[in-house]
Amino acid sequence: MREQPVEAGFGFGATFFTSCGQTFFISLFVPSLVVALPLTEGQFGTVYGTGTLIGAALLPFIAAHYDTTPLALYTRRVLRGLGLAALLMALTVHPIMLVLAVIGLRLTGPGLVTHIANTTMAKGFEKRRGVALGISSLGYAGGEALLPPVVALLLLWVPWQTLWFAIAALYLVVLPWGFSALIRRARFETFVASDFDGASATPPPQGHLRRSFRTMAGERRFWWLLPVQMLIPMLMTAVFLYQAPIATSKGWSLPYMASLFTVFAVFRAGTSLVAGKRIDQVGALSLVPWVSIPAAAALGLLAWIDAPPVGMLCFGLIGLTFGAASSVFTAMWAEIYGSAQLGAIKGMTGSLAVFSSAAGPVLAGLLLEAGVGFPVMLTAFAIALGLGSVAAAIGRRQPPASAD
């Protein structure tokens, strides 16, 4: 941060500004949206899941252009796309408009802006890749810690549509200019970002996405390592989305449950830096099997213990998993496949992760409708994360494709 503040600021800022498309942020507006449209909470969940799935399907095709488009131009387009989605959210008066807004927010925020941040830091740093990714991951924790109380306070004073108009203006006007200025000054270890600025983009070579998929799928380790990356967003999104019913089932107040996200953010931030340094020391592949263990332990505790202090412990453990995951998984794919096709490969793995995050709430809803209580459900989620960790431990020991 001292030696390369521009590059660190780019990574941190990009992950921080994914927040407007993240579940924790959009969920703050659910009470207003279900009244305004009107929808039931169950119908909103269906709309949200549908929009997320469509966004995930589009993600790899747009993400592949990262490899062949000037960084500043690509970043400006993505930020303005998020701004247009925010504008549509502000104007939403019908469920179809809400679906389109959710598609845009989920595609650009946790999809493409995250893709830009992680891929740029992974490609731009080789000797200090882990630390660079750890610093950029602090932006997630910053958004999770700062934005919910600020938005909750603002919603007491201004209409929810006004906030989305302000967000749209930020992403359409201010952020494209600000990030372009950072990119012009950026000097990464492996390239100068301004060398990749320009007014036009080069289309990806014919079959670029298809070749990247064949490269990815032909690697035996991929199939063992993918489950743990998919299970974490799938199961934890379900837990976060159903935080209020979980709190009610335990006799916890909703303000107390909301306060636990501050604990989560603090632990996530600290772990991002520690995990990043550890990646540079031992490599990401050696850390992958351990990433999901804290979250699995947290869900096991959350399933059967109702004492309020356990909530702080559980959300601290979940923060450990998220803080490590955001750096470890990106560095892992860079270690396996190199950086030449990293944009397309990260786009496809990111798309699968977004797909899984949409499936999680649907799975939880079906289980609840079938009469499965939170103790049994959370225990099953913990076991699934444990099995994902075992698969990752097996996968990291598989020989590279070239060694077959």
C-alpha positions as CSV (number, residue, x, y, z in Angstrom):
1,M,0.0,0.0,0.0
2,R,2.9,2.3,0.7
3,E,5.0,1.4,-2.4
4,Q,2.1,1.1,-4.9
5,P,-0.8,3.1,-3.6
6,V,-2.4,3.7,-7.0
7,E,-2.5,-0.1,-7.8
8,A,-3.7,-0.9,-4.3
9,G,-6.4,1.8,-4.5
10,F,-7.6,0.4,-7.8
11,G,-8.0,-3.1,-6.3
12,F,-9.6,-1.9,-3.1
13,G,-11.9,0.6,-4.9
14,A,-13.1,-2.0,-7.4
15,T,-14.1,-4.5,-4.8
16,F,-15.7,-1.9,-2.6
17,F,-17.9,-0.7,-5.5
18,T,-19.1,-4.2,-6.2
19,S,-21.4,-3.6,-3.1
20,C,-24.4,-2.2,-5.0
21,G,-24.9,-5.5,-6.7
22,Q,-24.3,-7.7,-3.7
23,T,-27.0,-9.6,-1.8
24,F,-26.3,-7.8,1.5
25,F,-26.9,-4.4,-0.2
26,I,-30.0,-5.2,-2.3
27,S,-31.6,-7.0,0.7
28,L,-31.7,-3.6,2.5
29,F,-34.3,-2.5,-0.1
30,V,-36.5,-5.6,0.0
31,P,-39.1,-4.2,2.5
32,S,-39.6,-1.2,0.2
33,L,-39.7,-3.2,-3.0
34,V,-42.3,-5.7,-1.8
35,V,-44.6,-2.9,-0.8
36,A,-44.0,-0.8,-3.9
37,L,-44.6,-3.4,-6.6
38,P,-46.3,-5.2,-4.7
39,L,-44.7,-8.7,-4.1
40,T,-44.6,-11.2,-1.4
41,E,-41.1,-12.0,0.1
42,G,-41.3,-15.4,-1.6
43,Q,-42.0,-13.8,-5.0
44,F,-39.1,-11.4,-4.5
45,G,-36.9,-14.4,-3.9
46,T,-38.0,-15.9,-7.2
47,V,-37.4,-12.7,-9.0
48,Y,-34.0,-12.3,-7.4
49,G,-33.0,-15.9,-8.2
50,T,-34.1,-15.5,-11.8
51,G,-32.2,-12.3,-12.4
52,T,-29.1,-13.8,-10.8
53,L,-29.2,-16.9,-13.0
54,I,-29.6,-14.9,-16.2
55,G,-26.8,-12.7,-15.2
56,A,-24.6,-15.7,-14.5
57,A,-25.4,-17.1,-17.9
58,L,-24.3,-13.9,-19.6
59,L,-21.1,-13.4,-17.4
60,P,-18.6,-15.6,-19.2
61,F,-19.3,-14.2,-22.6
62,I,-18.7,-10.6,-21.4
63,A,-15.9,-11.5,-19.1
64,A,-13.9,-13.1,-21.9
65,H,-13.5,-9.6,-23.5
66,Y,-11.3,-8.6,-20.6
67,D,-8.4,-10.4,-22.2
68,T,-8.6,-8.3,-25.4
69,T,-10.1,-5.0,-24.4
70,P,-8.1,-2.0,-23.0
71,L,-8.5,-2.0,-19.2
72,A,-9.8,1.5,-18.8
73,L,-12.3,1.1,-21.6
74,Y,-13.5,-2.2,-20.2
75,T,-13.8,-0.8,-16.7
76,R,-15.7,2.3,-17.9
77,R,-18.2,0.1,-19.8
78,V,-18.9,-2.2,-16.8
79,L,-19.3,0.7,-14.4
80,R,-21.7,2.4,-16.7
81,G,-23.6,-0.8,-17.1
82,L,-24.0,-1.0,-13.3
83,G,-25.2,2.6,-13.3
84,L,-27.9,1.9,-15.9
85,A,-29.0,-1.1,-13.8
86,A,-29.2,1.2,-10.8
87,L,-31.2,3.7,-12.8
88,L,-33.6,1.0,-13.9
89,M,-34.0,0.0,-10.2
90,A,-34.9,3.5,-9.3
91,L,-37.6,3.6,-12.0
92,T,-39.0,0.1,-11.2
93,V,-42.8,0.0,-11.1
94,H,-43.3,-3.6,-12.4
95,P,-41.8,-7.0,-11.5
96,I,-40.4,-7.4,-15.1
97,M,-38.5,-4.1,-14.6
98,L,-37.2,-5.5,-11.3
99,V,-36.0,-8.7,-13.0
100,L,-34.1,-6.6,-15.6
101,A,-32.6,-4.4,-12.9
102,V,-31.5,-7.5,-10.9
103,I,-29.9,-9.0,-14.0
104,G,-27.9,-5.8,-14.5
105,L,-26.9,-5.4,-10.9
106,R,-25.8,-9.0,-10.4
107,L,-24.0,-9.3,-13.7
108,T,-22.0,-6.1,-13.3
109,G,-21.5,-5.8,-9.5
110,P,-20.5,-9.2,-8.1
111,G,-19.9,-10.5,-11.6
112,L,-17.9,-8.1,-13.8
113,V,-16.5,-5.6,-11.3
114,T,-15.3,-8.4,-9.1
115,H,-13.8,-10.0,-12.3
116,I,-12.0,-6.8,-13.1
117,A,-10.6,-6.4,-9.6
118,N,-9.4,-10.0,-9.1
119,T,-8.1,-10.6,-12.6
120,T,-6.2,-7.4,-12.8
121,M,-4.5,-7.9,-9.4
122,A,-3.7,-11.5,-10.3
123,K,-2.3,-10.7,-13.7
124,G,-0.5,-7.5,-12.5
125,F,1.4,-9.1,-9.7
126,E,3.2,-12.4,-9.8
127,K,5.8,-12.2,-7.0
128,R,3.3,-10.6,-4.6
129,R,0.0,-11.9,-6.0
130,G,-1.3,-13.0,-2.7
131,V,-0.7,-9.8,-0.9
132,A,-2.2,-7.8,-3.8
133,L,-5.3,-9.9,-3.8
134,G,-5.5,-9.6,0.0
135,I,-5.4,-5.8,-0.2
136,S,-8.0,-5.7,-3.0
137,S,-10.3,-8.0,-0.9
138,L,-10.4,-5.4,1.8
139,G,-12.9,-3.6,-0.3
140,Y,-15.5,-6.3,0.2
141,A,-15.2,-6.0,4.0
142,G,-15.3,-2.2,3.8
143,G,-18.6,-2.2,1.9
144,E,-20.1,-4.8,4.2
145,A,-19.1,-2.9,7.3
146,L,-19.9,0.7,6.2
147,L,-22.8,0.6,3.7
148,P,-25.6,-1.2,5.6
149,P,-25.8,1.2,8.5
150,V,-25.4,4.2,6.2
151,V,-28.2,3.0,3.9
152,A,-30.5,2.0,6.7
153,L,-30.1,5.6,8.2
154,L,-30.7,7.3,4.8
155,L,-33.8,5.2,4.2
156,L,-35.3,6.8,7.3
157,W,-35.1,10.2,5.6
158,V,-35.2,9.8,1.8
159,P,-37.3,7.6,-0.5
160,W,-35.5,4.4,-1.7
161,Q,-35.8,5.5,-5.3
162,T,-33.8,8.6,-4.5
163,L,-30.9,6.5,-3.2
164,W,-30.9,4.4,-6.4
165,F,-30.9,7.6,-8.5
166,A,-27.8,8.8,-6.6
167,I,-26.1,5.4,-7.1
168,A,-26.9,5.6,-10.8
169,A,-25.2,9.0,-11.0
170,L,-22.2,7.8,-9.1
171,Y,-21.6,4.9,-11.5
172,L,-22.5,6.7,-14.7
173,V,-20.5,9.8,-14.2
174,V,-18.1,9.9,-11.2
175,L,-16.6,6.4,-11.0
176,P,-15.7,5.9,-14.7
177,W,-13.7,9.1,-14.6
178,G,-12.1,8.2,-11.3
179,F,-11.1,4.7,-12.3
180,S,-9.8,5.9,-15.7
181,A,-7.5,8.4,-13.8
182,L,-6.2,5.5,-11.6
183,I,-5.6,3.3,-14.6
184,R,-3.6,6.0,-16.4
185,R,-1.2,6.2,-13.4
186,A,-1.1,2.4,-12.6
187,R,2.3,0.6,-12.9
188,F,1.8,-3.1,-12.0
189,E,4.6,-5.6,-11.7
190,T,3.9,-7.2,-15.1
191,F,2.4,-4.4,-17.1
192,V,1.6,-0.7,-17.3
193,A,-2.2,-0.2,-17.2
194,S,-2.1,2.9,-19.4
195,D,-0.5,0.9,-22.2
196,F,-3.7,-1.0,-22.4
197,D,-5.9,2.1,-22.5
198,G,-7.5,3.1,-25.8
199,A,-10.7,4.2,-27.5
200,S,-11.5,0.9,-29.1
201,A,-11.6,-2.8,-28.2
202,T,-10.3,-5.8,-30.1
203,P,-12.8,-8.6,-30.4
204,P,-11.7,-11.9,-28.8
205,P,-10.2,-14.3,-31.3
206,Q,-12.6,-16.7,-32.8
207,G,-13.2,-19.5,-30.4
208,H,-11.4,-17.8,-27.5
209,L,-14.0,-18.7,-25.0
210,R,-14.4,-22.3,-26.3
211,R,-10.6,-22.8,-26.2
212,S,-10.4,-21.5,-22.6
213,F,-13.2,-23.8,-21.6
214,R,-11.4,-26.8,-23.1
215,T,-8.2,-25.8,-21.3
216,M,-10.1,-25.5,-18.0
217,A,-12.1,-28.7,-18.3
218,G,-9.1,-30.7,-19.5
219,E,-7.4,-30.1,-16.2
220,R,-8.1,-33.0,-13.8
221,R,-7.6,-30.7,-10.8
222,F,-10.4,-28.4,-11.9
223,W,-13.1,-31.0,-11.2
224,W,-11.9,-31.6,-7.7
225,L,-11.3,-28.0,-6.8
226,L,-14.5,-26.5,-8.3
227,P,-17.0,-27.8,-5.7
228,V,-15.6,-25.9,-2.8
229,Q,-15.6,-22.7,-4.7
230,M,-19.3,-23.2,-5.7
231,L,-20.5,-24.5,-2.3
232,I,-19.3,-21.5,-0.3
233,P,-21.4,-18.9,-2.2
234,M,-24.3,-21.3,-2.6
235,L,-24.7,-22.2,1.0
236,M,-23.6,-18.9,2.6
237,T,-25.9,-16.8,0.4
238,A,-28.8,-18.9,1.6
239,V,-27.8,-18.3,5.2
240,F,-27.4,-14.6,4.7
241,L,-30.7,-14.3,2.8
242,Y,-32.6,-16.1,5.6
243,Q,-30.8,-14.3,8.4
244,A,-34.0,-12.9,9.8
245,P,-35.8,-16.2,10.1
246,I,-32.7,-17.8,11.6
247,A,-32.5,-15.1,14.2
248,T,-36.2,-15.5,15.0
249,S,-35.8,-19.2,15.4
250,K,-33.1,-18.6,18.0
251,G,-34.8,-15.8,19.9
252,W,-32.2,-13.3,18.7
253,S,-33.3,-9.7,17.9
254,L,-32.9,-8.5,14.3
255,P,-30.6,-5.6,15.3
256,Y,-28.3,-8.1,17.1
257,M,-28.3,-10.3,14.0
258,A,-27.5,-7.3,11.8
259,S,-24.6,-6.3,14.2
260,L,-23.0,-9.6,13.6
261,F,-22.1,-8.5,10.0
262,T,-19.7,-6.0,11.5
263,V,-17.9,-8.9,13.2
264,F,-18.0,-10.8,9.9
265,A,-16.5,-7.8,8.1
266,V,-13.7,-7.3,10.6
267,F,-12.6,-10.9,10.5
268,R,-12.9,-10.9,6.7
269,A,-10.6,-7.9,6.4
270,G,-8.0,-9.3,8.7
271,T,-8.0,-12.7,7.0
272,S,-7.7,-11.1,3.6
273,L,-4.2,-9.7,4.4
274,V,-3.0,-12.8,6.3
275,A,-4.2,-15.2,3.6
276,G,-2.6,-13.0,0.9
277,K,0.8,-13.1,2.5
278,R,0.5,-16.9,3.1
279,I,-0.4,-17.4,-0.6
280,D,2.9,-15.8,-1.6
281,Q,4.8,-18.1,0.9
282,V,3.3,-21.5,0.2
283,G,1.0,-21.1,-2.9
284,A,-2.8,-21.0,-3.1
285,L,-3.2,-24.7,-4.0
286,S,-1.9,-25.7,-0.6
287,L,-4.4,-23.5,1.2
288,V,-7.6,-24.4,-0.8
289,P,-8.6,-27.4,1.4
290,W,-8.7,-25.2,4.5
291,V,-10.8,-22.4,3.2
292,S,-14.2,-23.8,3.9
293,I,-13.4,-25.4,7.3
294,P,-14.2,-22.3,9.5
295,A,-17.6,-21.8,7.8
296,A,-18.4,-25.4,8.2
297,A,-17.6,-25.2,11.9
298,A,-19.7,-22.0,12.1
299,L,-22.8,-23.6,10.6
300,G,-22.5,-26.6,12.9
301,L,-22.4,-24.3,15.9
302,L,-25.2,-22.1,14.5
303,A,-27.4,-25.2,13.9
304,W,-27.6,-26.4,17.5
305,I,-26.5,-23.6,19.9
306,D,-28.9,-20.7,20.6
307,A,-26.7,-18.6,23.0
308,P,-26.3,-15.1,21.5
309,P,-22.5,-15.0,22.0
310,V,-22.2,-18.0,19.7
311,G,-23.5,-15.7,16.9
312,M,-20.4,-13.6,17.2
313,L,-18.1,-16.6,17.1
314,C,-20.0,-18.0,14.1
315,F,-19.9,-14.9,12.0
316,G,-16.2,-14.4,12.9
317,L,-15.5,-17.9,11.5
318,I,-17.6,-17.2,8.4
319,G,-15.5,-14.0,8.0
320,L,-12.3,-16.2,8.0
321,T,-13.7,-18.3,5.2
322,F,-14.7,-15.3,3.0
323,G,-11.5,-13.4,3.7
324,A,-9.4,-16.3,2.5
325,A,-11.7,-17.4,-0.3
326,S,-11.6,-14.1,-2.3
327,S,-7.8,-14.3,-2.6
328,V,-7.1,-18.0,-2.6
329,F,-9.5,-19.0,-5.5
330,T,-8.3,-16.3,-7.9
331,A,-4.6,-17.1,-7.1
332,M,-5.4,-20.8,-7.5
333,W,-6.6,-20.5,-11.0
334,A,-3.7,-18.3,-11.9
335,E,-1.3,-20.9,-10.6
336,I,-2.9,-23.7,-12.6
337,Y,-3.6,-21.9,-15.9
338,G,-1.3,-18.9,-16.0
339,S,-2.4,-15.4,-16.9
340,A,-2.8,-15.5,-20.6
341,Q,-6.4,-16.8,-20.6
342,L,-7.2,-15.8,-17.0
343,G,-9.9,-13.3,-18.0
344,A,-12.0,-16.0,-19.7
345,I,-11.3,-18.7,-17.1
346,K,-12.1,-16.4,-14.2
347,G,-15.3,-15.4,-16.1
348,M,-16.4,-19.0,-16.4
349,T,-15.6,-20.0,-12.8
350,G,-17.2,-16.7,-11.6
351,S,-20.3,-17.5,-13.6
352,L,-20.5,-20.9,-11.9
353,A,-20.1,-19.3,-8.5
354,V,-22.9,-16.8,-9.3
355,F,-25.1,-19.7,-10.5
356,S,-24.5,-21.5,-7.2
357,S,-25.3,-18.3,-5.2
358,A,-28.7,-18.2,-7.0
359,A,-29.3,-21.9,-6.3
360,G,-28.6,-21.6,-2.6
361,P,-31.7,-19.6,-1.6
362,V,-33.9,-21.8,-3.8
363,L,-32.6,-24.9,-2.1
364,A,-33.1,-23.5,1.3
365,G,-36.6,-22.4,0.4
366,L,-37.5,-25.9,-0.8
367,L,-36.1,-27.5,2.3
368,L,-38.1,-25.1,4.5
369,E,-41.3,-25.8,2.5
370,A,-40.7,-29.5,3.0
371,G,-40.6,-29.0,6.8
372,V,-36.9,-29.2,7.3
373,G,-35.9,-27.0,10.2
374,F,-32.8,-24.8,10.4
375,P,-30.9,-27.1,12.7
376,V,-31.0,-30.0,10.2
377,M,-30.5,-27.7,7.2
378,L,-27.5,-25.9,8.7
379,T,-25.9,-29.2,9.7
380,A,-26.3,-30.5,6.2
381,F,-24.7,-27.4,4.9
382,A,-21.8,-27.9,7.2
383,I,-21.3,-31.5,6.1
384,A,-21.4,-30.4,2.4
385,L,-18.6,-27.8,3.1
386,G,-16.6,-30.4,4.8
387,L,-16.9,-32.8,1.8
388,G,-15.9,-29.9,-0.5
389,S,-12.8,-29.5,1.6
390,V,-12.0,-33.2,1.3
391,A,-12.4,-33.0,-2.5
392,A,-10.1,-30.0,-2.7
393,A,-7.5,-31.8,-0.6
394,I,-7.6,-34.7,-3.2
395,G,-7.6,-32.3,-6.1
396,R,-4.6,-30.3,-5.2
397,R,-2.5,-33.5,-5.3
398,Q,-3.6,-34.5,-8.8
399,P,-0.9,-34.1,-11.4
400,P,-1.2,-31.3,-13.9
401,A,-2.8,-32.0,-17.3
402,S,0.6,-31.9,-19.0
403,A,1.9,-34.6,-16.7
404,D,-0.7,-37.2,-17.8
